[in-house]
Amino acid sequence: MTGPYDVILTVEGKDLNTVGELVTGKIHPIAGVTRTVTCLAI
């Protein structure tokens, strides 16, 4: 993989709030994570 991203993940949730809580509660606290970009596919 090349470009500005180190990791690309695919996650699923029952609604937008569930995905948002996952990102802020589980991904942001990981040591070394300084920024995330969330792109939705509906």
mmCIF entry with sequence, helices, sheets and N, C-alpha, C, O atoms, coordinates in Angstrom:
data_MODEL
# 
_entry.id   MODEL 
# 
_entity.id                         1 
_entity.type                       polymer 
_entity.pdbx_number_of_molecules   1 
# 
_entity_poly.entity_id                      1 
_entity_poly.type                           'polypeptide(L)' 
_entity_poly.nstd_linkage                   no 
_entity_poly.nstd_monomer                   no 
_entity_poly.pdbx_seq_one_letter_code       MTGPYDVILTVEGKDLNTVGELVTGKIHPIAGVTRTVTCLAI 
_entity_poly.pdbx_seq_one_letter_code_can   MTGPYDVILTVEGKDLNTVGELVTGKIHPIAGVTRTVTCLAI 
_entity_poly.pdbx_strand_id                 A 
# 
loop_
_entity_poly_seq.entity_id 
_entity_poly_seq.num 
_entity_poly_seq.mon_id 
_entity_poly_seq.hetero 
1 1  MET n 
1 2  THR n 
1 3  GLY n 
1 4  PRO n 
1 5  TYR n 
1 6  ASP n 
1 7  VAL n 
1 8  ILE n 
1 9  LEU n 
1 10 THR n 
1 11 VAL n 
1 12 GLU n 
1 13 GLY n 
1 14 LYS n 
1 15 ASP n 
1 16 LEU n 
1 17 ASN n 
1 18 THR n 
1 19 VAL n 
1 20 GLY n 
1 21 GLU n 
1 22 LEU n 
1 23 VAL n 
1 24 THR n 
1 25 GLY n 
1 26 LYS n 
1 27 ILE n 
1 28 HIS n 
1 29 PRO n 
1 30 ILE n 
1 31 ALA n 
1 32 GLY n 
1 33 VAL n 
1 34 THR n 
1 35 ARG n 
1 36 THR n 
1 37 VAL n 
1 38 THR n 
1 39 CYS n 
1 40 LEU n 
1 41 ALA n 
1 42 ILE n 
# 
_struct_asym.id          A 
_struct_asym.entity_id   1 
# 
loop_
_struct_conf.conf_type_id 
_struct_conf.id 
_struct_conf.pdbx_PDB_helix_id 
_struct_conf.beg_label_comp_id 
_struct_conf.beg_label_asym_id 
_struct_conf.beg_label_seq_id 
_struct_conf.pdbx_beg_PDB_ins_code 
_struct_conf.end_label_comp_id 
_struct_conf.end_label_asym_id 
_struct_conf.end_label_seq_id 
_struct_conf.pdbx_end_PDB_ins_code 
_struct_conf.beg_auth_comp_id 
_struct_conf.beg_auth_asym_id 
_struct_conf.beg_auth_seq_id 
_struct_conf.end_auth_comp_id 
_struct_conf.end_auth_asym_id 
_struct_conf.end_auth_seq_id 
_struct_conf.pdbx_PDB_helix_class 
_struct_conf.details 
_struct_conf.pdbx_PDB_helix_length 
HELX_P HELX_P1 AA1 LEU A 16 ? LEU A 22 ? LEU A 16 LEU A 22 1 ? 7 
HELX_P HELX_P2 AA2 VAL A 23 ? ILE A 27 ? VAL A 23 ILE A 27 3 ? 5 
# 
_struct_conf_type.id          HELX_P 
_struct_conf_type.criteria    ? 
_struct_conf_type.reference   ? 
# 
loop_
_atom_site.group_PDB 
_atom_site.id 
_atom_site.type_symbol 
_atom_site.label_atom_id 
_atom_site.label_alt_id 
_atom_site.label_comp_id 
_atom_site.label_asym_id 
_atom_site.label_entity_id 
_atom_site.label_seq_id 
_atom_site.pdbx_PDB_ins_code 
_atom_site.Cartn_x 
_atom_site.Cartn_y 
_atom_site.Cartn_z 
_atom_site.occupancy 
_atom_site.B_iso_or_equiv 
_atom_site.pdbx_formal_charge 
_atom_site.auth_seq_id 
_atom_site.auth_comp_id 
_atom_site.auth_asym_id 
_atom_site.auth_atom_id 
_atom_site.pdbx_PDB_model_num 
ATOM 1   N N  . MET A 1 1  ? 0.850   -1.161 0.000  1.00 0.00 ? 1  MET A N  1 
ATOM 2   C CA . MET A 1 1  ? 0.000   0.000  0.000  1.00 0.00 ? 1  MET A CA 1 
ATOM 3   C C  . MET A 1 1  ? 0.901   1.232  0.000  1.00 0.00 ? 1  MET A C  1 
ATOM 4   O O  . MET A 1 1  ? 1.905   1.278  0.712  1.00 0.00 ? 1  MET A O  1 
ATOM 5   N N  . THR A 1 2  ? 0.546   2.197  -0.780 1.00 0.00 ? 2  THR A N  1 
ATOM 6   C CA . THR A 1 2  ? 1.295   3.441  -0.796 1.00 0.00 ? 2  THR A CA 1 
ATOM 7   C C  . THR A 1 2  ? 0.334   4.605  -0.607 1.00 0.00 ? 2  THR A C  1 
ATOM 8   O O  . THR A 1 2  ? -0.868  4.468  -0.838 1.00 0.00 ? 2  THR A O  1 
ATOM 9   N N  . GLY A 1 3  ? 0.848   5.724  -0.198 1.00 0.00 ? 3  GLY A N  1 
ATOM 10  C CA . GLY A 1 3  ? 0.017   6.904  -0.013 1.00 0.00 ? 3  GLY A CA 1 
ATOM 11  C C  . GLY A 1 3  ? 0.007   7.356  1.428  1.00 0.00 ? 3  GLY A C  1 
ATOM 12  O O  . GLY A 1 3  ? 0.850   6.945  2.225  1.00 0.00 ? 3  GLY A O  1 
ATOM 13  N N  . PRO A 1 4  ? -0.959  8.213  1.764  1.00 0.00 ? 4  PRO A N  1 
ATOM 14  C CA . PRO A 1 4  ? -0.970  8.830  3.090  1.00 0.00 ? 4  PRO A CA 1 
ATOM 15  C C  . PRO A 1 4  ? -1.506  7.930  4.206  1.00 0.00 ? 4  PRO A C  1 
ATOM 16  O O  . PRO A 1 4  ? -1.499  8.336  5.369  1.00 0.00 ? 4  PRO A O  1 
ATOM 17  N N  . TYR A 1 5  ? -1.970  6.718  3.882  1.00 0.00 ? 5  TYR A N  1 
ATOM 18  C CA . TYR A 1 5  ? -2.596  5.864  4.886  1.00 0.00 ? 5  TYR A CA 1 
ATOM 19  C C  . TYR A 1 5  ? -1.688  4.712  5.277  1.00 0.00 ? 5  TYR A C  1 
ATOM 20  O O  . TYR A 1 5  ? -1.049  4.105  4.418  1.00 0.00 ? 5  TYR A O  1 
ATOM 21  N N  . ASP A 1 6  ? -1.626  4.405  6.572  1.00 0.00 ? 6  ASP A N  1 
ATOM 22  C CA . ASP A 1 6  ? -0.842  3.282  7.075  1.00 0.00 ? 6  ASP A CA 1 
ATOM 23  C C  . ASP A 1 6  ? -1.686  2.018  7.173  1.00 0.00 ? 6  ASP A C  1 
ATOM 24  O O  . ASP A 1 6  ? -1.187  0.913  6.962  1.00 0.00 ? 6  ASP A O  1 
ATOM 25  N N  . VAL A 1 7  ? -2.966  2.187  7.494  1.00 0.00 ? 7  VAL A N  1 
ATOM 26  C CA . VAL A 1 7  ? -3.866  1.050  7.691  1.00 0.00 ? 7  VAL A CA 1 
ATOM 27  C C  . VAL A 1 7  ? -5.228  1.406  7.116  1.00 0.00 ? 7  VAL A C  1 
ATOM 28  O O  . VAL A 1 7  ? -5.700  2.531  7.275  1.00 0.00 ? 7  VAL A O  1 
ATOM 29  N N  . ILE A 1 8  ? -5.850  0.462  6.458  1.00 0.00 ? 8  ILE A N  1 
ATOM 30  C CA . ILE A 1 8  ? -7.227  0.633  5.987  1.00 0.00 ? 8  ILE A CA 1 
ATOM 31  C C  . ILE A 1 8  ? -8.051  -0.493 6.602  1.00 0.00 ? 8  ILE A C  1 
ATOM 32  O O  . ILE A 1 8  ? -7.694  -1.665 6.488  1.00 0.00 ? 8  ILE A O  1 
ATOM 33  N N  . LEU A 1 9  ? -9.144  -0.134 7.248  1.00 0.00 ? 9  LEU A N  1 
ATOM 34  C CA . LEU A 1 9  ? -10.023 -1.106 7.896  1.00 0.00 ? 9  LEU A CA 1 
ATOM 35  C C  . LEU A 1 9  ? -11.406 -1.047 7.294  1.00 0.00 ? 9  LEU A C  1 
ATOM 36  O O  . LEU A 1 9  ? -11.844 -0.002 6.814  1.00 0.00 ? 9  LEU A O  1 
ATOM 37  N N  . THR A 1 10 ? -12.089 -2.170 7.320  1.00 0.00 ? 10 THR A N  1 
ATOM 38  C CA . THR A 1 10 ? -13.503 -2.219 6.973  1.00 0.00 ? 10 THR A CA 1 
ATOM 39  C C  . THR A 1 10 ? -14.251 -2.650 8.227  1.00 0.00 ? 10 THR A C  1 
ATOM 40  O O  . THR A 1 10 ? -13.977 -3.711 8.786  1.00 0.00 ? 10 THR A O  1 
ATOM 41  N N  . VAL A 1 11 ? -15.186 -1.830 8.662  1.00 0.00 ? 11 VAL A N  1 
ATOM 42  C CA . VAL A 1 11 ? -15.997 -2.169 9.830  1.00 0.00 ? 11 VAL A CA 1 
ATOM 43  C C  . VAL A 1 11 ? -17.465 -2.037 9.453  1.00 0.00 ? 11 VAL A C  1 
ATOM 44  O O  . VAL A 1 11 ? -17.819 -1.318 8.520  1.00 0.00 ? 11 VAL A O  1 
ATOM 45  N N  . GLU A 1 12 ? -18.303 -2.738 10.188 1.00 0.00 ? 12 GLU A N  1 
ATOM 46  C CA . GLU A 1 12 ? -19.743 -2.663 9.974  1.00 0.00 ? 12 GLU A CA 1 
ATOM 47  C C  . GLU A 1 12 ? -20.428 -2.369 11.290 1.00 0.00 ? 12 GLU A C  1 
ATOM 48  O O  . GLU A 1 12 ? -19.974 -2.792 12.353 1.00 0.00 ? 12 GLU A O  1 
ATOM 49  N N  . GLY A 1 13 ? -21.523 -1.643 11.207 1.00 0.00 ? 13 GLY A N  1 
ATOM 50  C CA . GLY A 1 13 ? -22.318 -1.363 12.388 1.00 0.00 ? 13 GLY A CA 1 
ATOM 51  C C  . GLY A 1 13 ? -23.775 -1.204 12.008 1.00 0.00 ? 13 GLY A C  1 
ATOM 52  O O  . GLY A 1 13 ? -24.103 -0.998 10.840 1.00 0.00 ? 13 GLY A O  1 
ATOM 53  N N  . LYS A 1 14 ? -24.651 -1.300 13.000 1.00 0.00 ? 14 LYS A N  1 
ATOM 54  C CA . LYS A 1 14 ? -26.081 -1.211 12.708 1.00 0.00 ? 14 LYS A CA 1 
ATOM 55  C C  . LYS A 1 14 ? -26.510 0.190  12.287 1.00 0.00 ? 14 LYS A C  1 
ATOM 56  O O  . LYS A 1 14 ? -27.531 0.358  11.621 1.00 0.00 ? 14 LYS A O  1 
ATOM 57  N N  . ASP A 1 15 ? -25.722 1.203  12.680 1.00 0.00 ? 15 ASP A N  1 
ATOM 58  C CA . ASP A 1 15 ? -26.022 2.576  12.282 1.00 0.00 ? 15 ASP A CA 1 
ATOM 59  C C  . ASP A 1 15 ? -24.755 3.425  12.387 1.00 0.00 ? 15 ASP A C  1 
ATOM 60  O O  . ASP A 1 15 ? -23.709 2.950  12.831 1.00 0.00 ? 15 ASP A O  1 
ATOM 61  N N  . LEU A 1 16 ? -24.865 4.682  11.972 1.00 0.00 ? 16 LEU A N  1 
ATOM 62  C CA . LEU A 1 16 ? -23.717 5.593  11.955 1.00 0.00 ? 16 LEU A CA 1 
ATOM 63  C C  . LEU A 1 16 ? -23.162 5.824  13.360 1.00 0.00 ? 16 LEU A C  1 
ATOM 64  O O  . LEU A 1 16 ? -21.947 5.921  13.531 1.00 0.00 ? 16 LEU A O  1 
ATOM 65  N N  . ASN A 1 17 ? -24.022 5.912  14.354 1.00 0.00 ? 17 ASN A N  1 
ATOM 66  C CA . ASN A 1 17 ? -23.556 6.132  15.732 1.00 0.00 ? 17 ASN A CA 1 
ATOM 67  C C  . ASN A 1 17 ? -22.695 4.973  16.216 1.00 0.00 ? 17 ASN A C  1 
ATOM 68  O O  . ASN A 1 17 ? -21.697 5.187  16.905 1.00 0.00 ? 17 ASN A O  1 
ATOM 69  N N  . THR A 1 18 ? -23.068 3.760  15.867 1.00 0.00 ? 18 THR A N  1 
ATOM 70  C CA . THR A 1 18 ? -22.292 2.592  16.270 1.00 0.00 ? 18 THR A CA 1 
ATOM 71  C C  . THR A 1 18 ? -20.891 2.647  15.679 1.00 0.00 ? 18 THR A C  1 
ATOM 72  O O  . THR A 1 18 ? -19.909 2.372  16.370 1.00 0.00 ? 18 THR A O  1 
ATOM 73  N N  . VAL A 1 19 ? -20.800 2.997  14.416 1.00 0.00 ? 19 VAL A N  1 
ATOM 74  C CA . VAL A 1 19 ? -19.488 3.104  13.769 1.00 0.00 ? 19 VAL A CA 1 
ATOM 75  C C  . VAL A 1 19 ? -18.681 4.235  14.403 1.00 0.00 ? 19 VAL A C  1 
ATOM 76  O O  . VAL A 1 19 ? -17.488 4.072  14.659 1.00 0.00 ? 19 VAL A O  1 
ATOM 77  N N  . GLY A 1 20 ? -19.310 5.363  14.656 1.00 0.00 ? 20 GLY A N  1 
ATOM 78  C CA . GLY A 1 20 ? -18.628 6.486  15.288 1.00 0.00 ? 20 GLY A CA 1 
ATOM 79  C C  . GLY A 1 20 ? -18.098 6.138  16.672 1.00 0.00 ? 20 GLY A C  1 
ATOM 80  O O  . GLY A 1 20 ? -16.982 6.516  17.026 1.00 0.00 ? 20 GLY A O  1 
ATOM 81  N N  . GLU A 1 21 ? -18.895 5.420  17.451 1.00 0.00 ? 21 GLU A N  1 
ATOM 82  C CA . GLU A 1 21 ? -18.457 5.014  18.786 1.00 0.00 ? 21 GLU A CA 1 
ATOM 83  C C  . GLU A 1 21 ? -17.288 4.036  18.707 1.00 0.00 ? 21 GLU A C  1 
ATOM 84  O O  . GLU A 1 21 ? -16.383 4.077  19.541 1.00 0.00 ? 21 GLU A O  1 
ATOM 85  N N  . LEU A 1 22 ? -17.307 3.170  17.718 1.00 0.00 ? 22 LEU A N  1 
ATOM 86  C CA . LEU A 1 22 ? -16.192 2.239  17.526 1.00 0.00 ? 22 LEU A CA 1 
ATOM 87  C C  . LEU A 1 22 ? -14.904 3.002  17.228 1.00 0.00 ? 22 LEU A C  1 
ATOM 88  O O  . LEU A 1 22 ? -13.859 2.724  17.816 1.00 0.00 ? 22 LEU A O  1 
ATOM 89  N N  . VAL A 1 23 ? -14.988 3.953  16.323 1.00 0.00 ? 23 VAL A N  1 
ATOM 90  C CA . VAL A 1 23 ? -13.792 4.719  15.944 1.00 0.00 ? 23 VAL A CA 1 
ATOM 91  C C  . VAL A 1 23 ? -13.266 5.524  17.131 1.00 0.00 ? 23 VAL A C  1 
ATOM 92  O O  . VAL A 1 23 ? -12.072 5.484  17.427 1.00 0.00 ? 23 VAL A O  1 
ATOM 93  N N  . THR A 1 24 ? -14.144 6.247  17.805 1.00 0.00 ? 24 THR A N  1 
ATOM 94  C CA . THR A 1 24 ? -13.678 7.102  18.906 1.00 0.00 ? 24 THR A CA 1 
ATOM 95  C C  . THR A 1 24 ? -13.327 6.314  20.157 1.00 0.00 ? 24 THR A C  1 
ATOM 96  O O  . THR A 1 24 ? -12.430 6.710  20.901 1.00 0.00 ? 24 THR A O  1 
ATOM 97  N N  . GLY A 1 25 ? -14.011 5.215  20.403 1.00 0.00 ? 25 GLY A N  1 
ATOM 98  C CA . GLY A 1 25 ? -13.780 4.463  21.628 1.00 0.00 ? 25 GLY A CA 1 
ATOM 99  C C  . GLY A 1 25 ? -12.701 3.404  21.542 1.00 0.00 ? 25 GLY A C  1 
ATOM 100 O O  . GLY A 1 25 ? -12.036 3.113  22.536 1.00 0.00 ? 25 GLY A O  1 
ATOM 101 N N  . LYS A 1 26 ? -12.518 2.817  20.355 1.00 0.00 ? 26 LYS A N  1 
ATOM 102 C CA . LYS A 1 26 ? -11.587 1.692  20.229 1.00 0.00 ? 26 LYS A CA 1 
ATOM 103 C C  . LYS A 1 26 ? -10.364 1.982  19.355 1.00 0.00 ? 26 LYS A C  1 
ATOM 104 O O  . LYS A 1 26 ? -9.293  1.421  19.589 1.00 0.00 ? 26 LYS A O  1 
ATOM 105 N N  . ILE A 1 27 ? -10.510 2.840  18.365 1.00 0.00 ? 27 ILE A N  1 
ATOM 106 C CA . ILE A 1 27 ? -9.401  3.077  17.432 1.00 0.00 ? 27 ILE A CA 1 
ATOM 107 C C  . ILE A 1 27 ? -8.574  4.296  17.845 1.00 0.00 ? 27 ILE A C  1 
ATOM 108 O O  . ILE A 1 27 ? -7.345  4.222  17.865 1.00 0.00 ? 27 ILE A O  1 
ATOM 109 N N  . HIS A 1 28 ? -9.222  5.413  18.175 1.00 0.00 ? 28 HIS A N  1 
ATOM 110 C CA . HIS A 1 28 ? -8.474  6.615  18.579 1.00 0.00 ? 28 HIS A CA 1 
ATOM 111 C C  . HIS A 1 28 ? -7.556  6.382  19.777 1.00 0.00 ? 28 HIS A C  1 
ATOM 112 O O  . HIS A 1 28 ? -6.456  6.934  19.801 1.00 0.00 ? 28 HIS A O  1 
ATOM 113 N N  . PRO A 1 29 ? -7.960  5.584  20.780 1.00 0.00 ? 29 PRO A N  1 
ATOM 114 C CA . PRO A 1 29 ? -7.083  5.382  21.947 1.00 0.00 ? 29 PRO A CA 1 
ATOM 115 C C  . PRO A 1 29 ? -5.832  4.538  21.675 1.00 0.00 ? 29 PRO A C  1 
ATOM 116 O O  . PRO A 1 29 ? -4.954  4.464  22.534 1.00 0.00 ? 29 PRO A O  1 
ATOM 117 N N  . ILE A 1 30 ? -5.731  3.912  20.520 1.00 0.00 ? 30 ILE A N  1 
ATOM 118 C CA . ILE A 1 30 ? -4.568  3.067  20.229 1.00 0.00 ? 30 ILE A CA 1 
ATOM 119 C C  . ILE A 1 30 ? -3.316  3.941  20.155 1.00 0.00 ? 30 ILE A C  1 
ATOM 120 O O  . ILE A 1 30 ? -3.302  4.964  19.470 1.00 0.00 ? 30 ILE A O  1 
ATOM 121 N N  . ALA A 1 31 ? -2.280  3.532  20.859 1.00 0.00 ? 31 ALA A N  1 
ATOM 122 C CA . ALA A 1 31 ? -1.019  4.281  20.850 1.00 0.00 ? 31 ALA A CA 1 
ATOM 123 C C  . ALA A 1 31 ? -0.509  4.430  19.424 1.00 0.00 ? 31 ALA A C  1 
ATOM 124 O O  . ALA A 1 31 ? -0.450  3.455  18.675 1.00 0.00 ? 31 ALA A O  1 
ATOM 125 N N  . GLY A 1 32 ? -0.142  5.642  19.053 1.00 0.00 ? 32 GLY A N  1 
ATOM 126 C CA . GLY A 1 32 ? 0.386   5.907  17.722 1.00 0.00 ? 32 GLY A CA 1 
ATOM 127 C C  . GLY A 1 32 ? -0.656  6.394  16.730 1.00 0.00 ? 32 GLY A C  1 
ATOM 128 O O  . GLY A 1 32 ? -0.300  6.936  15.684 1.00 0.00 ? 32 GLY A O  1 
ATOM 129 N N  . VAL A 1 33 ? -1.934  6.214  17.033 1.00 0.00 ? 33 VAL A N  1 
ATOM 130 C CA . VAL A 1 33 ? -2.987  6.725  16.147 1.00 0.00 ? 33 VAL A CA 1 
ATOM 131 C C  . VAL A 1 33 ? -3.134  8.212  16.423 1.00 0.00 ? 33 VAL A C  1 
ATOM 132 O O  . VAL A 1 33 ? -3.521  8.611  17.522 1.00 0.00 ? 33 VAL A O  1 
ATOM 133 N N  . THR A 1 34 ? -2.827  9.022  15.438 1.00 0.00 ? 34 THR A N  1 
ATOM 134 C CA . THR A 1 34 ? -2.909  10.467 15.614 1.00 0.00 ? 34 THR A CA 1 
ATOM 135 C C  . THR A 1 34 ? -4.075  11.079 14.859 1.00 0.00 ? 34 THR A C  1 
ATOM 136 O O  . THR A 1 34 ? -4.502  12.193 15.164 1.00 0.00 ? 34 THR A O  1 
ATOM 137 N N  . ARG A 1 35 ? -4.598  10.343 13.858 1.00 0.00 ? 35 ARG A N  1 
ATOM 138 C CA . ARG A 1 35 ? -5.686  10.878 13.047 1.00 0.00 ? 35 ARG A CA 1 
ATOM 139 C C  . ARG A 1 35 ? -6.376  9.727  12.345 1.00 0.00 ? 35 ARG A C  1 
ATOM 140 O O  . ARG A 1 35 ? -5.744  8.727  12.004 1.00 0.00 ? 35 ARG A O  1 
ATOM 141 N N  . THR A 1 36 ? -7.678  9.870  12.131 1.00 0.00 ? 36 THR A N  1 
ATOM 142 C CA . THR A 1 36 ? -8.413  8.885  11.350 1.00 0.00 ? 36 THR A CA 1 
ATOM 143 C C  . THR A 1 36 ? -9.247  9.593  10.303 1.00 0.00 ? 36 THR A C  1 
ATOM 144 O O  . THR A 1 36 ? -9.596  10.763 10.459 1.00 0.00 ? 36 THR A O  1 
ATOM 145 N N  . VAL A 1 37 ? -9.563  8.884  9.245  1.00 0.00 ? 37 VAL A N  1 
ATOM 146 C CA . VAL A 1 37 ? -10.474 9.359  8.204  1.00 0.00 ? 37 VAL A CA 1 
ATOM 147 C C  . VAL A 1 37 ? -11.522 8.273  8.038  1.00 0.00 ? 37 VAL A C  1 
ATOM 148 O O  . VAL A 1 37 ? -11.189 7.111  7.802  1.00 0.00 ? 37 VAL A O  1 
ATOM 149 N N  . THR A 1 38 ? -12.790 8.651  8.162  1.00 0.00 ? 38 THR A N  1 
ATOM 150 C CA . THR A 1 38 ? -13.874 7.687  8.040  1.00 0.00 ? 38 THR A CA 1 
ATOM 151 C C  . THR A 1 38 ? -14.643 7.966  6.753  1.00 0.00 ? 38 THR A C  1 
ATOM 152 O O  . THR A 1 38 ? -15.127 9.078  6.545  1.00 0.00 ? 38 THR A O  1 
ATOM 153 N N  . CYS A 1 39 ? -14.755 6.966  5.899  1.00 0.00 ? 39 CYS A N  1 
ATOM 154 C CA . CYS A 1 39 ? -15.502 7.064  4.649  1.00 0.00 ? 39 CYS A CA 1 
ATOM 155 C C  . CYS A 1 39 ? -16.620 6.033  4.697  1.00 0.00 ? 39 CYS A C  1 
ATOM 156 O O  . CYS A 1 39 ? -16.368 4.851  4.933  1.00 0.00 ? 39 CYS A O  1 
ATOM 157 N N  . LEU A 1 40 ? -17.832 6.470  4.478  1.00 0.00 ? 40 LEU A N  1 
ATOM 158 C CA . LEU A 1 40 ? -18.982 5.580  4.590  1.00 0.00 ? 40 LEU A CA 1 
ATOM 159 C C  . LEU A 1 40 ? -19.421 5.046  3.233  1.00 0.00 ? 40 LEU A C  1 
ATOM 160 O O  . LEU A 1 40 ? -19.398 5.755  2.227  1.00 0.00 ? 40 LEU A O  1 
ATOM 161 N N  . ALA A 1 41 ? -19.816 3.794  3.232  1.00 0.00 ? 41 ALA A N  1 
ATOM 162 C CA . ALA A 1 41 ? -20.427 3.164  2.057  1.00 0.00 ? 41 ALA A CA 1 
ATOM 163 C C  . ALA A 1 41 ? -21.800 2.680  2.494  1.00 0.00 ? 41 ALA A C  1 
ATOM 164 O O  . ALA A 1 41 ? -21.922 1.879  3.421  1.00 0.00 ? 41 ALA A O  1 
ATOM 165 N N  . ILE A 1 42 ? -22.816 3.166  1.830  1.00 0.00 ? 42 ILE A N  1 
ATOM 166 C CA . ILE A 1 42 ? -24.179 2.796  2.222  1.00 0.00 ? 42 ILE A CA 1 
ATOM 167 C C  . ILE A 1 42 ? -24.811 1.960  1.130  1.00 0.00 ? 42 ILE A C  1 
ATOM 168 O O  . ILE A 1 42 ? -25.962 1.543  1.261  1.00 0.00 ? 42 ILE A O  1 
# 
